Amino acid sequence: MKLSTRDAAAYFRKPDPNATGLLIFGADAMRVAERRKQVLTALVGPDAETEMRLTRINGSDLRKEPALLLDAVKAVGFFPGPRAVHVESAVDGLSDVIATALTDWKPGDAQIIATAGALNARSALRKLFESHRSTYAAGIYDDPPSRQEVEQMLSDSGLRNIAPPAAEALSMLSRTLEPGDFRQTLEKVALYKSGDDTPLTPEDVDACAPRSTEADLDDLFSVVAEARKEEIALVLSRLYAQGVTPVTLCIGATRFFRTLHALASDPGGPSSGAAKLRPPLFGPKRDRMVRQAERWGRRSLEKALQTLTDTDLQLRSASRAPQQALVERALLRLALTGPR
């Protein structure tokens, strides 16, 4: 049976214990692995591998020894409980081997969970699982998780008291992070709020969201946009210590001030412009950039972009002027000449 995206999400949370097997396929190996982990945990429990109720077979090994699958499906476990066989990296060439195991499957045998890469509609493996009377096939695509899936993940992480703005922030974050990174972020948020009964806020989400060099760059550009000139040298030295180059700084500053310019130029105002950005802004960062765009205004931001363009041209020219000094001077000029 072919599972739709919505039905698949529900099935992964509560798989059919009496099914013969399940095929999970998709181009993103991380997303497929996340779903495989979810369905196996729900089907045989978190301790199945240590209790020898879960057997893993690599597709390459199965090609060499086709009998491995049927032997694992029929094997009697030492510990009581449901059993499963995970066939990893399954391909169309294994269709006949898997078909034999499905045909010989009897109630009480281990359920076959196969994972594969991208499979088109003509795939023999897909047709096998979609046409069998008691197996399922689910494709995993690059679409971000639905709101229902995010809410379920929050519930699984132990988060209950969530303010609507925080739920929106997490939903937006789910669209920008890889599934594994997003799940880790949820676990971090749950640990952060452990023992705290107050509602989860966007500030809590922002505190736990993964930070990167790009986030540190945005901190620097906010310092510039808010005219905190005495902090520029300190933040610059930290970024240079991380290996950030002057050219990267100039490109990042241009990107940042272009975003402010887009907010300031929106007919509905900066708040309306922030809602249209992709990837979206949320939480304190959104509020901060809206305030910065309101303070600077469109014309001042156009002058700032001209300053950054001139600096970028100097950095890429044959000039022998110290590049770090050029960038620092440009940022100081923006902080000094920008609106108060």
Backbone torsions as a table, in degrees:
resi	resn	phi	psi	omega
1	MET	NA	136.1	178.2
2	LYS	-87.6	129.3	-179.9
3	LEU	-99.1	131.8	173.7
4	SER	-71.7	169.2	-178.7
5	THR	-58.4	-44.7	-179.7
6	ARG	-68.0	-44.4	179.8
7	ASP	-66.1	-34.3	-179.9
8	ALA	-64.3	-41.8	179.8
9	ALA	-59.2	-41.7	178.3
10	ALA	-69.6	-37.6	-178.7
11	TYR	-67.1	-38.9	-179.8
12	PHE	-62.0	-35.0	179.1
13	ARG	-73.1	-34.0	-177.4
14	LYS	-140.7	79.0	-178.3
15	PRO	-70.5	155.5	178.8
16	ASP	-71.6	114.9	-178.5
17	PRO	-68.8	-15.9	-178.0
18	ASN	-101.3	3.1	179.2
19	ALA	-71.5	158.9	177.9
20	THR	-83.9	-35.4	-178.6
21	GLY	-172.4	174.1	-179.3
22	LEU	-146.5	135.8	174.1
23	LEU	-111.2	125.2	175.0
24	ILE	-115.7	122.6	-177.5
25	PHE	-136.3	154.3	179.2
26	GLY	170.6	158.3	-177.1
27	ALA	-73.3	-28.5	-177.9
28	ASP	-90.3	104.7	-176.5
29	ALA	-62.0	-33.6	-179.8
30	MET	-65.5	-44.2	180.0
31	ARG	-65.8	-41.0	177.8
32	VAL	-62.1	-43.3	-179.9
33	ALA	-63.4	-38.3	178.1
34	GLU	-61.6	-44.8	-179.5
35	ARG	-69.1	-39.6	177.6
36	ARG	-60.8	-43.8	178.4
37	LYS	-62.2	-41.8	-179.6
38	GLN	-63.3	-46.5	-175.4
39	VAL	-72.3	-35.6	179.3
40	LEU	-69.2	-38.3	177.5
41	THR	-63.3	-42.1	179.7
42	ALA	-70.2	-31.5	-174.5
43	LEU	-82.9	-47.3	-173.9
44	VAL	-119.7	-3.7	176.9
45	GLY	91.2	162.1	-176.2
46	PRO	-70.4	-19.4	-176.3
47	ASP	-102.9	14.4	-174.6
48	ALA	-62.0	-37.5	-176.7
49	GLU	-69.6	-42.3	179.1
50	THR	-68.8	-27.0	177.8
51	GLU	-91.1	9.4	176.2
52	MET	59.4	34.6	175.1
53	ARG	-103.7	2.2	178.2
54	LEU	-129.0	122.3	178.9
55	THR	-112.5	133.4	178.8
56	ARG	-110.8	130.8	179.4
57	ILE	-129.3	123.6	176.7
58	ASN	-77.2	143.9	-178.7
59	GLY	-56.7	-37.1	-179.5
60	SER	-66.9	-36.9	177.9
61	ASP	-68.3	-35.7	-178.9
62	LEU	-69.3	-32.3	176.6
63	ARG	-64.5	-35.3	179.9
64	LYS	-76.5	-37.6	-178.4
65	GLU	-130.2	84.5	-177.2
66	PRO	-57.9	-25.6	-176.7
67	ALA	-72.1	-13.3	-177.1
68	LEU	-57.7	-40.7	-174.8
69	LEU	-67.7	-51.7	-177.7
70	LEU	-63.9	-37.4	177.5
71	ASP	-61.6	-42.4	-179.3
72	ALA	-69.1	-37.0	179.8
73	VAL	-65.1	-39.1	-175.3
74	LYS	-88.6	-13.4	-175.8
75	ALA	-59.7	141.6	178.7
76	VAL	-93.0	124.3	-177.8
77	GLY	-76.5	151.5	177.7
78	PHE	-76.8	-36.8	179.7
79	PHE	-94.6	145.2	178.0
80	PRO	-72.6	156.7	177.4
81	GLY	125.5	166.4	-180.0
82	PRO	-64.3	150.5	-178.9
83	ARG	-125.1	156.9	179.0
84	ALA	-147.2	153.1	174.6
85	VAL	-121.0	122.2	178.9
86	HIS	-99.5	116.5	175.2
87	VAL	-97.1	109.4	-175.9
88	GLU	-93.4	144.5	178.6
89	SER	57.7	46.1	177.8
90	ALA	-71.0	147.0	179.4
91	VAL	-135.3	169.6	-178.7
92	ASP	-58.7	-30.6	-179.4
93	GLY	-63.9	-14.7	179.2
94	LEU	-97.1	5.5	-175.4
95	SER	-58.0	-43.7	-178.1
96	ASP	-65.7	-41.4	179.7
97	VAL	-62.5	-46.3	-179.2
98	ILE	-68.4	-37.2	178.8
99	ALA	-60.5	-39.4	178.4
100	THR	-62.6	-42.7	179.6
101	ALA	-66.4	-38.2	179.0
102	LEU	-66.5	-38.5	-179.7
103	THR	-66.6	-39.1	-178.0
104	ASP	-85.1	-2.3	-176.4
105	TRP	-66.3	136.5	177.2
106	LYS	-128.0	153.2	176.5
107	PRO	-51.8	134.7	-176.0
108	GLY	99.9	-17.6	175.9
109	ASP	-74.1	165.3	178.6
110	ALA	-70.6	139.2	177.9
111	GLN	-76.4	141.5	-177.1
112	ILE	-95.7	118.0	177.1
113	ILE	-113.5	111.0	-178.0
114	ALA	-109.3	139.7	175.3
115	THR	-122.0	142.9	-176.4
116	ALA	-146.0	167.4	175.2
117	GLY	-78.1	-158.4	-179.4
118	ALA	-64.5	132.0	179.0
119	LEU	-128.0	130.3	178.8
120	ASN	-82.2	176.6	-174.9
121	ALA	-65.7	-20.2	-179.7
122	ARG	-89.7	0.1	-177.2
123	SER	-58.6	131.1	178.6
124	ALA	-65.8	-34.0	-179.7
125	LEU	-67.9	-43.4	177.0
126	ARG	-61.7	-47.1	-179.1
127	LYS	-60.5	-36.2	-179.6
128	LEU	-62.1	-50.0	-177.0
129	PHE	-75.9	-30.6	-179.0
130	GLU	-75.5	-28.4	-175.9
131	SER	-94.7	-19.1	-179.1
132	HIS	-68.0	144.6	-172.9
133	ARG	-68.8	-23.5	-175.6
134	SER	-132.4	28.9	173.4
135	THR	-123.8	163.0	-177.6
136	TYR	-129.7	153.7	176.7
137	ALA	-134.7	132.7	-177.9
138	ALA	-134.6	125.7	176.0
139	GLY	-91.5	138.0	178.6
140	ILE	-108.8	119.5	-176.5
141	TYR	-113.6	176.4	-174.0
142	ASP	-83.5	9.9	178.2
143	ASP	-65.3	142.0	176.8
144	PRO	-66.0	157.1	180.0
145	PRO	-62.0	145.6	177.4
146	SER	-71.8	167.3	178.8
147	ARG	-61.2	-37.5	178.8
148	GLN	-62.8	-41.6	178.6
149	GLU	-65.3	-41.5	178.9
150	VAL	-62.2	-44.2	179.0
151	GLU	-61.7	-38.1	178.7
152	GLN	-67.4	-40.3	177.9
153	MET	-63.9	-38.5	176.9
154	LEU	-63.1	-43.8	179.2
155	SER	-63.1	-42.7	179.4
156	ASP	-63.5	-28.6	-179.5
157	SER	-83.5	-3.0	178.5
158	GLY	90.0	10.4	-179.8
159	LEU	-91.5	122.4	-177.9
160	ARG	-118.9	-48.3	-174.6
161	ASN	-89.5	91.9	-173.5
162	ILE	-122.0	119.3	176.7
163	ALA	-67.6	143.6	-179.0
164	PRO	-50.8	-42.1	178.1
165	PRO	-62.6	-34.5	178.4
166	ALA	-69.9	-37.6	177.3
167	ALA	-62.5	-40.4	178.4
168	GLU	-65.9	-40.6	179.3
169	ALA	-62.8	-42.1	179.0
170	LEU	-67.3	-38.0	178.2
171	SER	-62.5	-41.9	177.9
172	MET	-66.7	-39.1	-179.7
173	LEU	-64.5	-34.2	-179.7
174	SER	-63.9	-23.2	-179.2
175	ARG	-84.5	-13.8	-176.8
176	THR	-107.9	-18.2	-178.3
177	LEU	-103.1	154.1	171.1
178	GLU	-66.2	152.3	-176.2
179	PRO	-53.9	-44.1	179.6
180	GLY	-63.8	-41.1	178.8
181	ASP	-65.9	-38.8	-179.9
182	PHE	-66.8	-41.5	178.9
183	ARG	-63.2	-40.0	177.4
184	GLN	-64.1	-36.9	177.8
185	THR	-63.8	-41.8	178.1
186	LEU	-62.3	-40.9	178.3
187	GLU	-64.1	-37.8	178.0
188	LYS	-66.4	-41.8	177.8
189	VAL	-63.0	-43.1	179.6
190	ALA	-61.4	-40.6	178.0
191	LEU	-68.4	-38.9	-180.0
192	TYR	-62.0	-36.0	-178.2
193	LYS	-96.0	6.6	-179.6
194	SER	-59.6	126.0	-179.7
195	GLY	80.3	1.4	-179.6
196	ASP	-110.5	114.5	-176.0
197	ASP	-88.5	-4.0	179.5
198	THR	-71.1	153.4	-178.8
199	PRO	-60.7	145.5	174.8
200	LEU	-68.6	133.6	-177.1
201	THR	-116.0	163.9	175.4
202	PRO	-58.6	-31.0	178.2
203	GLU	-65.0	-38.3	177.0
204	ASP	-63.8	-42.3	179.4
205	VAL	-62.5	-44.5	-178.9
206	ASP	-63.6	-36.1	-179.7
207	ALA	-67.3	-27.7	-176.8
208	CYS	-101.1	-11.9	-179.1
209	ALA	-65.2	146.1	-179.6
210	PRO	-58.0	135.3	176.6
211	ARG	-102.7	150.1	-178.8
212	SER	-140.4	177.1	175.9
213	THR	-59.0	-34.4	179.2
214	GLU	-62.4	-38.6	178.1
215	ALA	-65.5	-40.1	177.5
216	ASP	-64.6	-36.9	176.5
217	LEU	-62.9	-43.4	179.8
218	ASP	-62.7	-33.8	175.4
219	ASP	-61.3	-42.9	178.8
220	LEU	-62.3	-45.8	-175.5
221	PHE	-69.5	-29.0	174.3
222	SER	-68.3	-37.8	175.3
223	VAL	-58.4	-42.9	179.0
224	VAL	-66.9	-47.3	-176.5
225	ALA	-63.7	-27.1	-179.2
226	GLU	-97.8	11.9	173.9
227	ALA	60.1	32.8	176.7
228	ARG	-93.4	68.1	-169.8
229	LYS	-62.6	-28.0	-177.9
230	GLU	-69.8	-15.6	-178.9
231	GLU	-95.5	-10.8	-172.4
232	ILE	-61.7	-48.4	-176.8
233	ALA	-60.9	-40.2	-178.5
234	LEU	-65.0	-46.1	-179.2
235	VAL	-67.7	-37.9	177.9
236	LEU	-60.3	-44.7	-178.2
237	SER	-62.8	-36.3	178.3
238	ARG	-66.2	-41.2	-179.8
239	LEU	-68.4	-40.6	177.7
240	TYR	-63.0	-34.5	178.1
241	ALA	-66.5	-25.5	177.1
242	GLN	-81.2	-5.8	179.5
243	GLY	96.9	9.0	179.0
244	VAL	-71.9	134.0	-177.6
245	THR	-93.0	157.8	177.1
246	PRO	-57.7	-38.2	179.4
247	VAL	-63.2	-42.4	177.4
248	THR	-61.2	-41.1	178.3
249	LEU	-61.7	-43.4	-179.0
250	CYS	-65.6	-42.8	177.9
251	ILE	-63.3	-43.3	179.8
252	GLY	-64.4	-40.9	178.6
253	ALA	-63.7	-40.3	178.3
254	THR	-63.0	-43.6	177.6
255	ARG	-61.0	-43.6	-178.2
256	PHE	-63.4	-47.9	-177.2
257	PHE	-73.3	-25.1	172.5
258	ARG	-66.8	-37.7	177.1
259	THR	-63.9	-44.5	176.5
260	LEU	-60.4	-39.1	179.7
261	HIS	-64.4	-39.9	178.0
262	ALA	-63.2	-39.2	178.5
263	LEU	-66.3	-45.6	-177.5
264	ALA	-68.2	-25.5	-176.6
265	SER	-88.3	-9.5	-177.2
266	ASP	-66.5	133.3	-179.2
267	PRO	-58.7	-30.3	-179.4
268	GLY	-87.1	1.6	-179.0
269	GLY	98.9	167.7	-177.8
270	PRO	-57.1	-36.8	-179.9
271	SER	-64.0	-40.8	177.4
272	SER	-66.0	-40.0	178.9
273	GLY	-64.6	-36.3	179.9
274	ALA	-63.8	-33.7	-179.1
275	ALA	-70.4	-18.9	-176.4
276	LYS	-96.3	-8.3	-176.8
277	LEU	-68.6	147.3	173.7
278	ARG	-137.1	119.8	0.3
279	PRO	-67.3	154.8	-172.7
280	PRO	-74.0	157.7	171.0
281	LEU	-97.1	148.2	176.9
282	PHE	-150.7	162.8	173.9
283	GLY	64.8	-150.0	-176.9
284	PRO	-59.7	-35.5	-179.9
285	LYS	-62.2	-42.1	178.6
286	ARG	-61.3	-49.9	-178.1
287	ASP	-61.3	-38.6	-178.5
288	ARG	-65.8	-45.3	-178.1
289	MET	-70.5	-32.4	175.5
290	VAL	-63.2	-43.9	178.1
291	ARG	-63.3	-41.0	179.5
292	GLN	-63.6	-43.0	179.5
293	ALA	-64.2	-39.3	178.2
294	GLU	-64.4	-39.5	-177.7
295	ARG	-71.1	-40.7	-176.5
296	TRP	-75.6	-48.7	-175.1
297	GLY	81.2	161.6	-173.6
298	ARG	-63.4	-44.6	-174.8
299	ARG	-68.0	-42.1	178.2
300	SER	-63.4	-36.4	179.3
301	LEU	-70.0	-33.2	176.0
302	GLU	-64.8	-39.2	176.7
303	LYS	-65.9	-39.9	178.3
304	ALA	-62.3	-42.0	178.7
305	LEU	-65.1	-34.1	177.2
306	GLN	-66.0	-41.8	176.9
307	THR	-59.4	-43.9	-179.0
308	LEU	-69.2	-35.1	177.1
309	THR	-65.1	-43.0	177.9
310	ASP	-62.5	-40.4	179.0
311	THR	-65.7	-41.1	178.9
312	ASP	-61.8	-40.6	178.4
313	LEU	-64.5	-39.2	177.8
314	GLN	-64.8	-40.8	-179.6
315	LEU	-63.6	-32.8	-177.1
316	ARG	-93.6	-0.6	-179.5
317	SER	-88.3	-175.5	179.3
318	ALA	-85.0	9.0	-179.6
319	SER	-60.3	142.6	-178.8
320	ARG	-100.1	11.2	178.2
321	ALA	-66.7	142.3	-179.9
322	PRO	-58.6	124.9	-174.6
323	GLN	-65.9	-39.7	179.7
324	GLN	-61.9	-39.4	179.2
325	ALA	-66.0	-37.8	179.3
326	LEU	-62.5	-44.4	-178.8
327	VAL	-68.1	-44.1	-179.7
328	GLU	-61.9	-41.3	178.9
329	ARG	-62.5	-41.8	-179.9
330	ALA	-64.2	-42.6	-179.5
331	LEU	-67.5	-39.3	177.1
332	LEU	-64.6	-39.0	178.6
333	ARG	-61.9	-41.5	177.9
334	LEU	-63.6	-42.9	-178.6
335	ALA	-66.1	-34.1	-177.2
336	LEU	-81.5	-34.7	-175.0
337	THR	-97.4	-10.5	179.4
338	GLY	-69.5	169.4	-179.5
339	PRO	-64.1	148.1	178.3
340	ARG	-93.1	NA	NA
